[in-house]
């Protein structure tokens, strides 16, 4: 996701670029990044608070100091309207009842004042044209041409109207705004909830997405959310740039023009339904493997066994075990799973193959060989603390299960009632907000909590391939079969020729609408068994591919 750029000479020009080959989506904040309505919003807030503060200037607990640009940046920019009202008034030692979103703009409540500000902004929107930043529109155009997902987020309930006014509504696959936040009960920034909702709608994990933000609270939220790259847009000056860095921006820039290199290639991702079946490509695959040694990498849940209600009951069938055992005679076989190493080894029950547990942080093989990667060891204390917080926080959520692995944690919610899911997600987000060295990803009815390290199933594949055949596995053809979003990292390294002699990615197709980097598709675990049997026939002695 992050690519170093060595020839930068300005502190406000990016030293980190968007690498389209490893970027699933880019999430844009609206105001200040794409549209230039900041001044209009700030003017509406100033009108509201200057009038209100002047009316209450005689009160000794508040005094009267005019609303300032610094107030806007610190208390209001990027936040939901009512949260902004509350935070600014609190800074002046003024407490008002919260009220109700339906309060009249004349009512002296947090919601009433917020609605008055919204009336001021709506009046401006009716008589003015929203300006856009050309660098943002250019970046959006290039991302859309490259088939990179795009989302826009805004804490404002006016987001839809602003997009329509500017004529850019159709540039985004996903929109999450203040209306959605109210309906879903999402907390405002610096909580990462709005960004995480965008990635969920895009069908991606945060670590496969970049965020572009201009507000301090927004940058902090994205940093907390575990996104691969957080870009702080500084259109104000050096002081604001320093604040963006302190809030967690990986890079600060005053222009988006430099985030992409000229000639960035498109990513050949496609909708799951569009991926060709393995069975229509058998001859092509056979020729691809002819005369080659094969390294076969297999996911476990959803690939070798069906997804089940209780993750503890996902047992490998005897038929599948026998097929894998036969393949291990002619291929090098490894199972790469999010499960704990010892758990997946016990479930598969074959001593002659390799295993990578906890998404590749813990690896073992035949003859007692075992290696715990240093990338994961330094996070053990963080995982212990997060496990305790999650276990305590979720103890009253019916059906929630916290599964600790050595180098990761899985929060299972397949059996959680739908009405309890929002509360469960809030608890998980709250616990992780206190553990900045950990990150969350989403799978099939599970949240995976992992170290914030540059390591995933794709990196584990490359590491194992080097062990199998020193020299980056140059003499082997890797095949990876998986079904979940965590498997996309492996598909990506195969798609872009980073693994040995090319590689073949095969997704176990489901009914999701997400995109995949896999080359081919299978239709379920029975189809996987049939493919592995076919693979055995073309690699068996006497009929070797």
N, C-alpha and C positions, 0 to 999 in steps of 0.2 A: 504494500500500500504506500509506503513512504520511500521516496527515492531521493538520495542526496544530489544536490546541484552545486557544484564547486565554484562556479564562476560568478557568484553573486558578490556585489560590491557594496550594496546598501543595506543598512539594518532594517529598512522597511521594504526590502524586496526579498521574496521567498528563497530560502536555501533548501526547501523541501518541495517537491513537485508531486502532482497527482500522476501516479503510474497507472494508466488505464488498463494495463494487463492484469492488475491486481485490485482494481476498484470496482465494487459492485454498484455503488450509488453515491451520490453527493446530495447532502441535505442543506438547503439554503435558508437562512433567516430572510425574512422579507424586507422589512424597513431598514435602511442603512446599508444593505448588501445588494439588493436588486432594485428596490424603489427608493426614491428620495423624498419620503414624506416625513422624515424625522423632524424637519423644521416645523411642519404643520402640526404634528403631534405635540412637539415641545411648546409651540405657541398656544395650543389649546389647553395644555396643562398649566402654563403660566397664567393664562387668563383666569382659569378656574381658581388656582391657589392664591394668586395675588388678591383677587376679589375676596376670597374667603378669609385669608389671613388679615387683610385690612379690616374686615368686619370684626375680627377677634383680637385686634392688636392691643386693645386695652387690657386683655386678660394677662395677668402677670406671669402665668405659667407658660405662655407661648411667646409673647412679644411679637413684633412685626419685622421680618426681614424678607425682602422680595424673593420669590421663587427664582432659582438660578439654574444655569446650565449644568453646574456640578450636581445640583439636586436631581435633575432629570437623569443624568448618567448613573448616579448612585442608587436612586430609589425607584425609578420608573422604567427606564429603558429595558425592553425585552420582557417585562413582567406582565401578567394578567392585570387588567385595569384596576380591579378592586384591591388586589394585593398591593399595587403601586400606591393607591390612595392611602391604604392603611400604613404602609411603611414610611411614606413621606410625613403623614400626620404624626406618627410615633416619633420621628426625628425632631419634631417641634413640641413634643410632650402634649399632644392633643389626642384624646381618645374619644371616639364616637362609636355608637352602636353599629354593628355590621349592617343591619337592615336586610333587605331582600332585593334580588335583581330586578324585581318589578317596581321598586320605589320610584316615585316621581323625582325628576332632576331637582326639584325644589326642596326635597326632604334632606334634613341634616343627618344623614347616615353615610357610611362608607359607600354603600351601593348608590345612594342618591347622588353623591358628589361624582362618583364614577360615571353615572348616566348623564350628568350635566356635561362632563368633559366630552363624552361620546357625542352629545348633541352639537357641541362646538365643532368637533372634527367633521361630523356629517355635513354640517353647513359648509365647511370648506370644500369637502369632496364634491358637493353638488355644483360648485361654481369654478373648480380648478381642475386642470389636467395633471395627473400623477406623472412625475418625471422618473425615468429609469436610468440606471448606470450602464453605459455601453459595454464596459468590460464584463459585467455580469451577463448581459444578453449574449455576448460573443461566446463566453464560456458555456452557457447553457446550450447554445446551438451546437457547439463542438461535442459536448457530452451526448446530446440527443443523436447526433450523427454516428457516434461511436457505440450506440445502444447501451449507454450507462444510465442506470436509474436516476431519476431526479425527483426530489421532494421539496416542497416549500412549507415552512412552519412559521407561525406567528401567534403570539399571545392575544392579538387583537381580534375582536369579533367582526371587525370591518375588513378582514383579509380578502374575502370573496369580492367585496365591492371594490377594493383597491386593485386587485388583479384584473377585474373587468374594466375598470377605468383606464388602466395602463395597457389593456389589450394583450395580456400575456398569460391568460388562464390556461391555455392549451400547451404550455411549455413544460408542465409538470405532470408526472404520473400520479403523485400523491400530494394531498394538501391536508395539513392538520392545523387548525386554528383555534381561536378562543371559544368558538361555539362548540367544537369537539371537546375541548378541555372541560367545559362546563357539563356537557352531557356524560362524559366518561369519569368525571371527578378527578381529573389529572391535576396534580400540584404544579405551581408555576416554577419558573427558573429561580434559583439555580438548581432545582431538581431536574434530572434529565428526562422526566416522563414524556414530554412532548416529542423529543428526539427519538426516544425508544418506540413511541407509538408510530412514528414515521417509518422506522426500520421494520417494524412488525408488518405494516401495510405493504411495504416493499418486498417482504419475504426474505429479509436479509438479517444477518447478525451485525451488531454495531461495529465489530472489528473488521468488517468488510466495507464500511462506509466512512466517508469524510463529512465533516460539518464545516460550513462557512458562516461565521457570525461576526457581528460588530459590537455587540453589547457585552459588558463585563459579566453579567449574570448568565448570558447565553453561552459564553466561552466556558465559564465554570461548569455549567450544566453539561456541556458536551464532554468536557474532560472527565467529569464524574461518570458519564455514561459508557465509558470504555470504547470510544470511537478511535479508529485507526489513525485519523489525522484530524486535528482541530486547527482551522485556519482563522486567525483573527484579522478582520478587515479594519484597517485604521484610516478612516477618511477625515480624521479630526486633527492629528498632530502628535508630536512625540510623547506627550504625557499620557494620552490615551493608549498609545502603543505599549508603553511600559505596563499600564494596567492590564492590557490584554495578555501580555506575557505572564504576569503574576497570577492571572486568573486561570492559566493552564493552556494557552495557545501553543501548539507545537511550532507555529510559524506566524509571523505578523507581516502583513503586506498592505501597501496602499493602492495596489492594483491587482486585479485577478488575471491580467493578461499573461503573467509569467508563470501561472500555475501549471500550464501544459507546455510541453516541448513541441516545437513544430514537427509535424509528421507523426504524431502519436497514432499508433495503429488502433483500429477498432477491436473490441473484444468479441470473439465469436460465441457469445452466450445465446441461448435460444430457450423459448418456452418449453417446459417439460413435454408437452404433447407433440412438439415438433421434432423431437429427437428420434432418429431412425431406430427401428428395432434391430437388435443383434442378429436376429434370424434372417433378415433381409440382406445382411452384410457378411454372412458366414464365409463366403469365398474370399472376400476382401480381407477379412481378419486372418484367414488361413494363410493367404499369401504374405500378409504382413509378418506373421510369426515364423514363416518358413526358414529353417536353418538357424533359428535364434533360440537362446536360452530365455526362459520366462520367469519373471518374478511376479507372483500373484499376491495381491494385497486385498484383503476382505474386511469390510465392516461386519459387525455382529448383529445388533438389533435392527430389524427391518430388512436385513440382507440375508443372513444365514438363518434367522428365526423371524417369525412374524412379530409385529408389535402386539404386546398383550397388555391387558389392564393393569396387572401387577408385574412390575419389572423383574421381580424375584422369581417369576415363573416362566421366564423366556428360556426354555431348554432346547438344546440342539437335538434334532432328530437323529436316530441312528443312521438313516440313509445319508443325510448330509455329512455326518462325521466320516462315514466310509468313503464318500466321494473325495472329501478333502484329503483323507489319508492316502488314497490312491494317487492323487495329484502330487502329493509331497514326494513321491518317488522320482518324478521327472521334472518338477518345478520347485523353485524356492517359494515357500508359502508363508505369509505373515497375516495375522489378524490384527487390525488397528481399530481400537474401540475406545469409547469414552468410559467404559467400565473400568473398575479397578483391575490391575494386572492379575492378581491372584484369582479374582472372581472370573474373569474371562478365560484364563487358563483352565480353571476347573470345569467351566461350562463346555468348552470345546474338547478338552481331554485328550489332546494329541501332543506327545512329547517331542515329536520330530519337526515341529514348525516353530516359527517365531511369533511373539506377541508384543504388542505395544499398547499398554493400558493408559488410562487418564489422558486420552487424546495424544498419546505419544511421549509423555514425560517419563514413563517407566517401561523399560524394554527388556525382554528376556528371550532366550532361545534354547536350542537343544544343548544337552550335556552340561546343564547347570549354569549356562552363561546368562548374566544379568547385569544391567546397567541402568542406574538412576541418573538422569541427565541433570547437570548442574543448574540448568535453566529453571528447574522446579524446586530445588532444595531450599533456596533462600526464601520461598513463600510459605513454608510449612506453618510458621507461627500465624501468618495472616489467615490461612485456611482454617486453622484451629479456632481462631477468634470468630471468624465468619460462621463457621459451623455452629458454634455455641449460640450466636445471635439468631441464626435462622431457626435452629431447633426451638429456642424459647419463643421467638416471635410467631412461629407457625403452629404452635402446639394446639391452638384452639381452632385451626382451619381444618375442617373435616376433609379427610382424604389426602391431605398434603403429606409428602414423605421426603425427608432429607436424607440423602444417601452420600456418605462421606467416602471418597476414594483417597488414596494417599496424596495425589497432587491436584485434586479437583473436588467439587461438590456438585451433586445433582439434586435439584428440587423438582420432584415429580408432582404433577397436578392432573394427571389423567382422570383421577377419581374425585377431584374437587368439584363440588356443584358450581354451575355457571355463575350463580349469584354471589359466590364467595371469591371468584377469580380476581376482581378488581382489588379487593382488600389484600389478597395474597400477594399480588404483584406490588402493591404499595409497600408491604412489609419487606419483600425481597429488595426493592429499590432502596428502602430506608437503611437496611443493614449494610448494603454495598456502598452507600454514600459514606459510611464510616471506614471503608476499606478500599482506599484509592489504588492499592497495588493489585487489586483483583478486578476481573471483568466478567460480565455476564453475556452469554449467548443463548439463543433460543433454538430448541429442537422440537421434536414431536411430543407435545405435552410435557416438556421438561425444560427447565432453565439450567444451564451448565455454568457454574462459577469456576473460573480458571485464573491462574496467574496472568497478570498483564505482562506477558513476555512474547517475544517474537518466535513463537513455536506453535505448531498446529499439525494436523494430520499430513498435510503436504510436506512440511519440514521433516516429519518423522519418516515419511516414505523415502525422501532423498537421503536421509541419514542411514536408513537401513540398506538402501540400494548401494551406498558406498561400502557398507560392511560386507554385503554379498559379493561385490565385485569392485575392489579398489580402482579408482579412476573414474568415479561418478557413474558406476554401473554401465560403462560405455558398451559392454557386450551383451547387455540384457534388455529385453523388452518388458517394461512393467505394465501390468494390468491392474486396475483398481476398480472394485465394485462396491458401491455404497448407495445409501438411500436418503441421507439427511443433509441439512445445510452444512454441518461440520465436515462433510465429505467433499464439499466444493473446493476446499483448499487443495486437496489431492488432485481433483480433476483439473484445477488450474495449472498446477506444475506440469501435468502431463500434456495439457493442451498447448502450452507455450514452450514445449521442447526442453524443459529444464531437467528432465529425468532420463538419463541414459540414452538409449537408442529410441527416442520418441516415447510413446506410451499410448495406452488405450484406457479411457475412462468410461465406465458403464454405470449408469444410474438405474436404480430400482424404482421404476416409475410409480407415482401415486397420483391422486387427483388434485394435488396442489397446483397453483398457477405460477409458482416461482420459476425463475429461469435457472438453467444449469449449464455448466461448462463441459459436461460429459459428451463423449463422441457417440455413444450408442445407449440403448435402453433395454431393460428387461421388465417384465410385468408383475413380478412378485417373487417370493422366496422359492416357490416351486419352479418358476422359470429360471431362477439362479441355479438350482440343482440341475436342471436340464442342461444349462449352458456349461456348468462345470463338468458334467458327464461328457458332453461333446468335446470340451477342451482336453479331457483325458484321452479321448480316442485319437486326437490328432497329435498328441505328444507322447503316446505310448510307444515303447520300443517296437521297431518294425514298421511304424506308421508315423514317424516323427515329423512334425511340421518343419 
